[in-house]
Amino acid sequence: MSTVTENSAQQRNVNSSIDELIDEHARVLSSQLHTLRSRLFSPATEKELRLFSSPEAARLIGVTDAYLRQLARAGEGPEAERGPGGRRLYSLPQINQIRRLLSQHKPAYLPGRTGQEHLQVIAVTNFKGGSGKTTVSVHLAQYLAMRGFRVLAVDLDPQASLSALFGYQPEFDIRPNETLYGAIRYDDQRRPLRDIIRSTYFDGLDLVPANLELHEYEHETPLMLTSGDRSDGLFFARVAQALGTVDQDYDVVVIDCPPQLGFLTLGALCAATGVLITIHPQMLDVASMSQFLQMTAGLLGVVRRAGGNLEYDFLRYCITRFEPNDGPQAQVVGFLRNLFGDQVLTQTALKTTAVTEAGLRKQTIYEISRDQINRQTYERALESFDLVNGEIESLIRASWRRAG
């Protein structure tokens, strides 16, 4: 923000009431974020996914780099772009094109569900802010898309951090009725979820964005409950019903829940086939999680007795922002593993400056280029998220009765 803008804003603040002051700050900040985005993603202000080197593409597909080069020399598959030194660079759509080519002889190259395998809906939740919920959600969704799954990411948090990471500024880019609220609301303005879903710059990954209108569901549901009107269905089943309309379009849905145990979170938990509870390994966070679990158990008990479906393929605790050299954190992780055993993921999402630096560019560790940050830091972060997400992928495969 320029000095002139700062001074004028400060001058207006002198005689403002608190609501006017906060509104002014919100508008100034929103305008500057819009300007910043235009600078980051000019000229079209749209994000694009980087290209992948031949070794990276081979690893994602599950073949050797030598075999990928052999396909290229034989003229099979897409024509790769040439980078510095003549190195082949592949886009994610090209990688998926190669997957489809190879699947003609070996179907396993396309990992999506088949036959009677059910849609996996993974709710990522915790009602304490800073637990790494959105970081886990976005990296999981992107990882699965890069592995060849058809993925829908659902942002249920009115703060819309997940949407922002996909390049959307909620107050500018998301109009009324363009969030999940539009598909689960109680009046005649409800619309099909299919009309709300947006494609992203990740091939195979779509998004249901968020903004503040999601709060409307939290306000309207108590009114519906007190009215006694049940003609429009049970509130806790509405998220599942909306997702059911696009069931055949996706293999996995990843829901980034709001940091509170409200009606949206309950709806997500009732739609879920798998639950990830993120934990920052500090005793205050663990104590907070204890309260979260007690409240969740009580509310889900009410939902179950009312006929809600709460049969999960898995429930896991995911350790986030973990610092292995921090003794107290290591003790907390040991404490949790002793309590919950295998329900704590074996792998942990490490605290790393790579994620922070990528976030400053509204990117993830899967998007940022190696040359933008310290190589060792990048590889350490990449390995950490690959291991966590690989373990979750194994849980998904197990739910489909697949090996590996």
FIMAR-205012 format. One record per residue (C-alpha): residue number from 1; residue in three letters; chain; z, y, x. Coordinates in steps of 0.001 Angstrom, whole numbers, plus 500000, padded with zeros to 6 digits. Layout:
N
[NUM, ALA, A, [Z, Y, X]]
...
***
This chain:
404
[1, MET, A, [500000, 500000, 500000]]
[2, SER, A, [499177, 503445, 501322]]
[3, THR, A, [501903, 506020, 502047]]
[4, VAL, A, [500537, 508269, 499279]]
[5, THR, A, [500811, 505459, 496748]]
[6, GLU, A, [504316, 504589, 497927]]
[7, ASN, A, [505483, 508195, 497676]]
[8, SER, A, [503975, 508728, 494229]]
[9, ALA, A, [505534, 505491, 492987]]
[10, GLN, A, [508914, 506501, 494403]]
[11, GLN, A, [508612, 509940, 492765]]
[12, ARG, A, [507918, 508369, 489374]]
[13, ASN, A, [510914, 506112, 489875]]
[14, VAL, A, [513340, 509019, 490197]]
[15, ASN, A, [513464, 509748, 486483]]
[16, SER, A, [512579, 506279, 485157]]
[17, SER, A, [514778, 504033, 483056]]
[18, ILE, A, [515304, 500555, 484450]]
[19, ASP, A, [512678, 498948, 482207]]
[20, GLU, A, [510115, 501605, 483139]]
[21, LEU, A, [511033, 501220, 486794]]
[22, ILE, A, [510557, 497446, 486743]]
[23, ASP, A, [507304, 497800, 484789]]
[24, GLU, A, [506018, 500296, 487340]]
[25, HIS, A, [506918, 497983, 490218]]
[26, ALA, A, [505190, 495074, 488479]]
[27, ARG, A, [501962, 497037, 487957]]
[28, VAL, A, [501910, 498395, 491514]]
[29, LEU, A, [502566, 494960, 493009]]
[30, SER, A, [499960, 493315, 490772]]
[31, SER, A, [497347, 495888, 491755]]
[32, GLN, A, [498039, 495412, 495447]]
[33, LEU, A, [497880, 491620, 495129]]
[34, HIS, A, [494518, 491984, 493433]]
[35, THR, A, [493315, 494173, 496303]]
[36, LEU, A, [494667, 491731, 498873]]
[37, ARG, A, [492879, 488841, 497201]]
[38, SER, A, [489611, 490783, 497289]]
[39, ARG, A, [490035, 491224, 501026]]
[40, LEU, A, [490920, 487590, 501621]]
[41, PHE, A, [488102, 486119, 499566]]
[42, SER, A, [485395, 488789, 499634]]
[43, PRO, A, [482706, 489308, 498512]]
[44, ALA, A, [483006, 486989, 495490]]
[45, THR, A, [486833, 486888, 495524]]
[46, GLU, A, [486628, 483126, 495033]]
[47, LYS, A, [488144, 480512, 497284]]
[48, GLU, A, [486086, 477864, 499009]]
[49, LEU, A, [487162, 474637, 500663]]
[50, ARG, A, [486387, 474325, 504349]]
[51, LEU, A, [483966, 471749, 505725]]
[52, PHE, A, [485224, 468530, 507318]]
[53, SER, A, [484246, 467234, 510731]]
[54, SER, A, [482590, 463829, 510970]]
[55, PRO, A, [485830, 462120, 512145]]
[56, GLU, A, [487770, 463778, 509281]]
[57, ALA, A, [485140, 462730, 506735]]
[58, ALA, A, [485136, 459167, 508063]]
[59, ARG, A, [488920, 458970, 507816]]
[60, LEU, A, [488870, 460236, 504216]]
[61, ILE, A, [486180, 457751, 503204]]
[62, GLY, A, [487801, 454834, 505024]]
[63, VAL, A, [485057, 454057, 507543]]
[64, THR, A, [484659, 454608, 511281]]
[65, ASP, A, [483061, 457743, 512635]]
[66, ALA, A, [480471, 455535, 514336]]
[67, TYR, A, [479480, 454023, 510990]]
[68, LEU, A, [479196, 457480, 509422]]
[69, ARG, A, [476924, 458593, 512253]]
[70, GLN, A, [474880, 455410, 511740]]
[71, LEU, A, [474392, 456290, 508064]]
[72, ALA, A, [473286, 459796, 509039]]
[73, ARG, A, [470765, 458515, 511591]]
[74, ALA, A, [469357, 456113, 508989]]
[75, GLY, A, [468878, 458989, 506565]]
[76, GLU, A, [471307, 457526, 504049]]
[77, GLY, A, [473568, 459914, 502223]]
[78, PRO, A, [473583, 463720, 502205]]
[79, GLU, A, [472300, 465906, 505021]]
[80, ALA, A, [475339, 467231, 506903]]
[81, GLU, A, [475567, 470811, 508095]]
[82, ARG, A, [475493, 471304, 511847]]
[83, GLY, A, [478379, 473111, 513474]]
[84, PRO, A, [479003, 474291, 517048]]
[85, GLY, A, [477603, 471829, 519561]]
[86, GLY, A, [475564, 470106, 516873]]
[87, ARG, A, [478606, 468449, 515291]]
[88, ARG, A, [478102, 467210, 511747]]
[89, LEU, A, [480179, 468934, 509073]]
[90, TYR, A, [480590, 467562, 505546]]
[91, SER, A, [481665, 469213, 502312]]
[92, LEU, A, [483980, 467340, 499933]]
[93, PRO, A, [481130, 466846, 497388]]
[94, GLN, A, [479075, 465258, 500195]]
[95, ILE, A, [481985, 462999, 501112]]
[96, ASN, A, [482214, 461881, 497495]]
[97, GLN, A, [478455, 461325, 497463]]
[98, ILE, A, [478845, 458961, 500418]]
[99, ARG, A, [481679, 457183, 498594]]
[100, ARG, A, [479408, 456595, 495607]]
[101, LEU, A, [476655, 455304, 497915]]
[102, LEU, A, [478977, 452830, 499645]]
[103, SER, A, [480568, 451746, 496362]]
[104, GLN, A, [477272, 450191, 495314]]
[105, HIS, A, [478102, 447360, 497709]]
[106, LYS, A, [481896, 447683, 497755]]
[107, PRO, A, [483464, 449236, 494601]]
[108, ALA, A, [486780, 449884, 496387]]
[109, TYR, A, [485279, 452976, 498027]]
[110, LEU, A, [485786, 454660, 494637]]
[111, PRO, A, [489565, 454423, 494094]]
[112, GLY, A, [489658, 455621, 490484]]
[113, ARG, A, [491123, 453492, 487718]]
[114, THR, A, [489038, 450885, 485957]]
[115, GLY, A, [489288, 448659, 482906]]
[116, GLN, A, [492770, 448664, 481401]]
[117, GLU, A, [494412, 450728, 484146]]
[118, HIS, A, [496277, 453610, 482539]]
[119, LEU, A, [496189, 457303, 483318]]
[120, GLN, A, [498908, 458193, 485817]]
[121, VAL, A, [500814, 461341, 484830]]
[122, ILE, A, [503185, 462492, 487579]]
[123, ALA, A, [505765, 465139, 486698]]
[124, VAL, A, [507137, 467002, 489726]]
[125, THR, A, [510433, 468541, 488738]]
[126, ASN, A, [513769, 470101, 489680]]
[127, PHE, A, [515444, 473068, 488044]]
[128, LYS, A, [516505, 474680, 491320]]
[129, GLY, A, [514055, 477119, 492831]]
[130, GLY, A, [513080, 476597, 496455]]
[131, SER, A, [513121, 472811, 496267]]
[132, GLY, A, [509451, 472602, 497303]]
[133, LYS, A, [508231, 471546, 493863]]
[134, THR, A, [504969, 473508, 493887]]
[135, THR, A, [504287, 472664, 497538]]
[136, VAL, A, [504617, 468961, 496768]]
[137, SER, A, [502498, 469282, 493601]]
[138, VAL, A, [499561, 471099, 495183]]
[139, HIS, A, [499437, 468937, 498303]]
[140, LEU, A, [499636, 465748, 496241]]
[141, ALA, A, [496833, 466876, 493902]]
[142, GLN, A, [494599, 467902, 496790]]
[143, TYR, A, [495326, 464761, 498802]]
[144, LEU, A, [494409, 462512, 495880]]
[145, ALA, A, [491207, 464469, 495243]]
[146, MET, A, [490204, 464154, 498892]]
[147, ARG, A, [490847, 460412, 498650]]
[148, GLY, A, [488328, 460193, 495815]]
[149, PHE, A, [490539, 460196, 492719]]
[150, ARG, A, [489719, 462301, 489658]]
[151, VAL, A, [492687, 464651, 489420]]
[152, LEU, A, [493959, 467177, 486888]]
[153, ALA, A, [496627, 469606, 488116]]
[154, VAL, A, [498686, 471168, 485322]]
[155, ASP, A, [500660, 474322, 486074]]
[156, LEU, A, [503573, 474435, 483618]]
[157, ASP, A, [505520, 477101, 485509]]
[158, PRO, A, [505140, 480602, 483968]]
[159, GLN, A, [505465, 482015, 487503]]
[160, ALA, A, [502082, 480334, 488171]]
[161, SER, A, [502500, 479668, 491897]]
[162, LEU, A, [500265, 476597, 491669]]
[163, SER, A, [497557, 478631, 489945]]
[164, ALA, A, [497821, 481304, 492634]]
[165, LEU, A, [497257, 478710, 495354]]
[166, PHE, A, [493997, 477811, 493614]]
[167, GLY, A, [492912, 481438, 493720]]
[168, TYR, A, [493964, 482671, 490287]]
[169, GLN, A, [496039, 485808, 489808]]
[170, PRO, A, [497705, 485134, 486431]]
[171, GLU, A, [497718, 488663, 485014]]
[172, PHE, A, [494042, 489247, 485894]]
[173, ASP, A, [492336, 485864, 485685]]
[174, ILE, A, [494163, 484012, 482891]]
[175, ARG, A, [493596, 485457, 479440]]
[176, PRO, A, [495650, 484669, 476317]]
[177, ASN, A, [495454, 481047, 475146]]
[178, GLU, A, [494088, 479844, 478506]]
[179, THR, A, [497183, 477905, 479603]]
[180, LEU, A, [498590, 474609, 478318]]
[181, TYR, A, [500347, 476668, 475657]]
[182, GLY, A, [496962, 477066, 473981]]
[183, ALA, A, [496746, 473286, 473490]]
[184, ILE, A, [500350, 472664, 472330]]
[185, ARG, A, [501192, 475738, 470251]]
[186, TYR, A, [502273, 475318, 466627]]
[187, ASP, A, [499881, 477631, 464759]]
[188, ASP, A, [496204, 477621, 463854]]
[189, GLN, A, [495271, 479187, 467203]]
[190, ARG, A, [495706, 475857, 468986]]
[191, ARG, A, [492588, 474815, 470891]]
[192, PRO, A, [491355, 471664, 472660]]
[193, LEU, A, [492722, 471124, 476146]]
[194, ARG, A, [489193, 470391, 477329]]
[195, ASP, A, [488295, 474033, 476632]]
[196, ILE, A, [491189, 475278, 478773]]
[197, ILE, A, [490649, 473112, 481858]]
[198, ARG, A, [488994, 474856, 484799]]
[199, SER, A, [487158, 473313, 487706]]
[200, THR, A, [488318, 474212, 491211]]
[201, TYR, A, [486693, 474465, 494632]]
[202, PHE, A, [488070, 470946, 495325]]
[203, ASP, A, [485467, 468460, 494129]]
[204, GLY, A, [487133, 466073, 491682]]
[205, LEU, A, [490143, 468346, 491072]]
[206, ASP, A, [490508, 470410, 487884]]
[207, LEU, A, [493267, 472814, 486875]]
[208, VAL, A, [495145, 473904, 483777]]
[209, PRO, A, [496397, 477326, 484929]]
[210, ALA, A, [499585, 479123, 483953]]
[211, ASN, A, [500905, 482568, 483219]]
[212, LEU, A, [503789, 484160, 481335]]
[213, GLU, A, [502502, 483090, 477912]]
[214, LEU, A, [504012, 479637, 478554]]
[215, HIS, A, [507347, 481267, 477676]]
[216, GLU, A, [506084, 481472, 474089]]
[217, TYR, A, [506490, 477702, 473738]]
[218, GLU, A, [510125, 477955, 474811]]
[219, HIS, A, [510695, 480640, 472159]]
[220, GLU, A, [508720, 479030, 469336]]
[221, THR, A, [510025, 475458, 469626]]
[222, PRO, A, [513630, 476289, 468539]]
[223, LEU, A, [512221, 478163, 465532]]
[224, MET, A, [510132, 475136, 464596]]
[225, LEU, A, [513133, 472824, 464999]]
[226, THR, A, [515415, 474965, 462840]]
[227, SER, A, [512742, 475261, 460136]]
[228, GLY, A, [512847, 471505, 459642]]
[229, ASP, A, [509049, 471330, 459509]]
[230, ARG, A, [507906, 468074, 461150]]
[231, SER, A, [504373, 468076, 459721]]
[232, ASP, A, [502871, 469065, 463065]]
[233, GLY, A, [504509, 466304, 465093]]
[234, LEU, A, [507485, 466033, 467426]]
[235, PHE, A, [507768, 468790, 470015]]
[236, PHE, A, [508411, 466452, 472936]]
[237, ALA, A, [505182, 464535, 472313]]
[238, ARG, A, [502837, 467521, 472351]]
[239, VAL, A, [502104, 467551, 476088]]
[240, ALA, A, [501314, 463820, 476011]]
[241, GLN, A, [499082, 464290, 472974]]
[242, ALA, A, [497143, 467088, 474677]]
[243, LEU, A, [496651, 465030, 477836]]
[244, GLY, A, [495578, 462081, 475719]]
[245, THR, A, [492484, 464012, 474631]]
[246, VAL, A, [491158, 463985, 478220]]
[247, ASP, A, [492514, 460567, 479190]]
[248, GLN, A, [489145, 459107, 480202]]
[249, ASP, A, [488219, 462057, 482425]]
[250, TYR, A, [490914, 461580, 485079]]
[251, ASP, A, [492752, 458999, 487139]]
[252, VAL, A, [495856, 461068, 487891]]
[253, VAL, A, [497482, 464135, 486339]]
[254, VAL, A, [499964, 466096, 488486]]
[255, ILE, A, [502277, 468409, 486520]]
[256, ASP, A, [504134, 471189, 488314]]
[257, CYS, A, [507123, 471659, 485988]]
[258, PRO, A, [508993, 474959, 485580]]
[259, PRO, A, [512298, 475344, 487455]]
[260, GLN, A, [514362, 474860, 484306]]
[261, LEU, A, [515157, 472062, 481896]]
[262, GLY, A, [513447, 473557, 478858]]
[263, PHE, A, [511063, 472292, 476218]]
[264, LEU, A, [508069, 472392, 478561]]
[265, THR, A, [509831, 470230, 481133]]
[266, LEU, A, [510970, 467791, 478448]]
[267, GLY, A, [507400, 467568, 477196]]
[268, ALA, A, [506175, 466841, 480717]]
[269, LEU, A, [508843, 464172, 481254]]
[270, CYS, A, [507869, 462491, 477976]]
[271, ALA, A, [504193, 462532, 478982]]
[272, ALA, A, [504888, 461203, 482475]]
[273, THR, A, [504318, 457718, 483810]]
[274, GLY, A, [505923, 458698, 487112]]
[275, VAL, A, [508516, 461309, 488087]]
[276, LEU, A, [509088, 463018, 491439]]
[277, ILE, A, [512340, 464954, 491840]]
[278, THR, A, [512167, 467257, 494842]]
[279, ILE, A, [515305, 467758, 496927]]
[280, HIS, A, [516006, 470201, 499717]]
[281, PRO, A, [518621, 468329, 501808]]
[282, GLN, A, [521479, 470833, 501607]]
[283, MET, A, [524758, 470027, 499874]]
[284, LEU, A, [524475, 472998, 497492]]
[285, ASP, A, [521051, 471781, 496402]]
[286, VAL, A, [522338, 468231, 495988]]
[287, ALA, A, [525253, 469508, 493888]]
[288, SER, A, [522794, 471458, 491742]]
[289, MET, A, [520665, 468351, 491360]]
[290, SER, A, [523707, 466476, 490066]]
[291, GLN, A, [523941, 468963, 487194]]
[292, PHE, A, [520190, 468671, 486623]]
[293, LEU, A, [520385, 464883, 486384]]
[294, GLN, A, [523312, 465002, 483954]]
[295, MET, A, [521524, 467466, 481684]]
[296, THR, A, [518260, 465540, 481931]]
[297, ALA, A, [519932, 462248, 481062]]
[298, GLY, A, [521604, 463761, 478009]]
[299, LEU, A, [518466, 465406, 476673]]
[300, LEU, A, [516213, 462427, 477368]]
[301, GLY, A, [518744, 460211, 475595]]
[302, VAL, A, [518307, 462340, 472483]]
[303, VAL, A, [514521, 462157, 472856]]
[304, ARG, A, [514592, 458366, 473318]]
[305, ARG, A, [516697, 457890, 470195]]
[306, ALA, A, [514193, 460085, 468323]]
[307, GLY, A, [511372, 457764, 469350]]
[308, GLY, A, [510186, 459292, 472595]]
[309, ASN, A, [508459, 457053, 475130]]
[310, LEU, A, [510326, 457168, 478437]]
[311, GLU, A, [508924, 454119, 480203]]
[312, TYR, A, [508135, 455169, 483781]]
[313, ASP, A, [506201, 453235, 486404]]
[314, PHE, A, [508366, 454909, 489012]]
[315, LEU, A, [510970, 457603, 489598]]
[316, ARG, A, [511404, 458827, 493154]]
[317, TYR, A, [513346, 461500, 494991]]
[318, CYS, A, [511209, 463421, 497472]]
[319, ILE, A, [512974, 465068, 500429]]
[320, THR, A, [511376, 468446, 501147]]
[321, ARG, A, [511661, 471123, 503844]]
[322, PHE, A, [513401, 468562, 506051]]
[323, GLU, A, [514361, 469445, 509627]]
[324, PRO, A, [514940, 466152, 511500]]
[325, ASN, A, [516936, 467827, 514275]]
[326, ASP, A, [519353, 469411, 511815]]
[327, GLY, A, [522433, 467157, 511850]]
[328, PRO, A, [523864, 468183, 508444]]
[329, GLN, A, [520463, 467708, 506802]]
[330, ALA, A, [520134, 464249, 508330]]
[331, GLN, A, [523582, 463407, 506946]]
[332, VAL, A, [522557, 464558, 503465]]
[333, VAL, A, [519410, 462421, 503607]]
[334, GLY, A, [521503, 459435, 504686]]
[335, PHE, A, [523929, 460140, 501854]]
[336, LEU, A, [521081, 460173, 499307]]
[337, ARG, A, [519524, 456980, 500673]]
[338, ASN, A, [522889, 455280, 500477]]
[339, LEU, A, [523246, 456346, 496837]]
[340, PHE, A, [519718, 455788, 495542]]
[341, GLY, A, [518208, 453305, 498000]]
[342, ASP, A, [514469, 452737, 497602]]
[343, GLN, A, [514228, 455417, 494929]]
[344, VAL, A, [514250, 457973, 497752]]
[345, LEU, A, [510787, 458153, 499300]]
[346, THR, A, [510774, 456728, 502817]]
[347, GLN, A, [508676, 459629, 504086]]
[348, THR, A, [509893, 463232, 504090]]
[349, ALA, A, [508015, 466521, 503788]]
[350, LEU, A, [508961, 468422, 506919]]
[351, LYS, A, [509808, 472094, 507100]]
[352, THR, A, [507023, 473613, 509178]]
[353, THR, A, [505609, 477033, 509973]]
[354, ALA, A, [502145, 475578, 509350]]
[355, VAL, A, [502792, 475489, 505596]]
[356, THR, A, [504254, 479003, 505717]]
[357, GLU, A, [501276, 480395, 507622]]
[358, ALA, A, [498828, 478642, 505309]]
[359, GLY, A, [500711, 480078, 502320]]
[360, LEU, A, [500235, 483607, 503627]]
[361, ARG, A, [496502, 482976, 503221]]
[362, LYS, A, [497039, 481321, 499812]]
[363, GLN, A, [496077, 478015, 501344]]
[364, THR, A, [497609, 474591, 501893]]
[365, ILE, A, [497766, 472429, 504979]]
[366, TYR, A, [494686, 470593, 503686]]
[367, GLU, A, [492676, 473818, 503442]]
[368, ILE, A, [493589, 475760, 506547]]
[369, SER, A, [491464, 475261, 509663]]
[370, ARG, A, [492954, 473770, 512794]]
[371, ASP, A, [491984, 476820, 514832]]
[372, GLN, A, [494002, 479202, 512626]]
[373, ILE, A, [497408, 477914, 513727]]
[374, ASN, A, [499013, 476081, 516619]]
[375, ARG, A, [497291, 472691, 516868]]
[376, GLN, A, [500461, 470668, 517460]]
[377, THR, A, [502212, 472363, 514537]]
[378, TYR, A, [499185, 471742, 512321]]
[379, GLU, A, [498922, 468048, 513179]]
[380, ARG, A, [502643, 467522, 512661]]
[381, ALA, A, [502487, 469120, 509211]]
[382, LEU, A, [499317, 467240, 508284]]
[383, GLU, A, [500845, 463909, 509292]]
[384, SER, A, [503995, 464669, 507289]]
[385, PHE, A, [502137, 465407, 504035]]
[386, ASP, A, [499695, 462548, 504536]]
[387, LEU, A, [502601, 460109, 504890]]
[388, VAL, A, [504446, 461419, 501822]]
[389, ASN, A, [501309, 461475, 499689]]
[390, GLY, A, [500176, 458103, 501006]]
[391, GLU, A, [503469, 456601, 499850]]
[392, ILE, A, [502969, 458128, 496389]]
[393, GLU, A, [499398, 456811, 496323]]
[394, SER, A, [500806, 453343, 497010]]
[395, LEU, A, [503091, 453728, 493981]]
[396, ILE, A, [500086, 454672, 491852]]
[397, ARG, A, [498140, 451647, 493070]]
[398, ALA, A, [501136, 449408, 492421]]
[399, SER, A, [501340, 450703, 488839]]
[400, TRP, A, [497738, 449534, 488445]]
[401, ARG, A, [498710, 446158, 489906]]
[402, ARG, A, [496642, 446751, 493014]]
[403, ALA, A, [497478, 445681, 496546]]
[404, GLY, A, [497944, 448307, 499249]]
***
